[in-house]
Amino acid sequence: MSKTMLDRIYHDETMFGGNREKSLIRDNYACRDCGTEKSLVTHHIDKSGQGANPNNDLENLITLCRACHMRRHKGDNRSGSYSACEYCGNEIYVKKSDTGGRHKYCSKECRDKGNGIKSITAIMKNCQVCDREFKAIPANILLGKAKYCSRECSSIGQRKRVLMFCKTCGAGFEVEVGRVESGRKKYCSNLCFLLRKI
């Protein structure tokens, strides 16, 4: 059994008396307030979860998403409040320490749209290994980075071998593409590398 699995079992036993998974199953792995299936937590209805003797009865546990869980604890000595995203109107949690008003938007997309910043238009490129089309950012194309559609293709592409000629003796030798692009492979052997200055 993996360490992560053991940690989950321990957390379930110590924090929820072994009923966390049962409450998730009962609630169909969805938030009871908004219905989302993402970022789920288990909530003690009577808010006894952080106390010395939490009430871990299944009837006292419900499944919530993180946002709804924060809403349930809204008045419990939290150092912030809820406000609306200035672009889309979604509810966001704002800390009291945010005196500069940095958190006005719910996401980077809303922030960019709210500030009038156009999103970067991706350009379609063909992968140098599998020839599949993929989206690339123009800055990466200019830097010569947008060559492969995935890490797997990048790994294959970097291992591909090409013919080079030694700068000292002129002999031909094969080298991996990645070493050519980095400028590290110009000589066929260590001897030719040492003889380059003579």
Secondary structure, DSSP 8 states (H G I E B T S, - for coil): --HHHHHHHHHHHHHHTT-HHHHHHHTTTS-TTT---SSEEEEETTS-TTSSS----GGGEEEEEHHHHHHHTTTSS-SEEEEE-TTT--EEEEETT-TT-----SSHHHHHHHTT------EEEE-TTT--EEEE-HHHHHTT-TT-SSHHHHHHHHH-EEEEE-TTT--EEEEEHHHHHTT----SSHHHHHHTT-
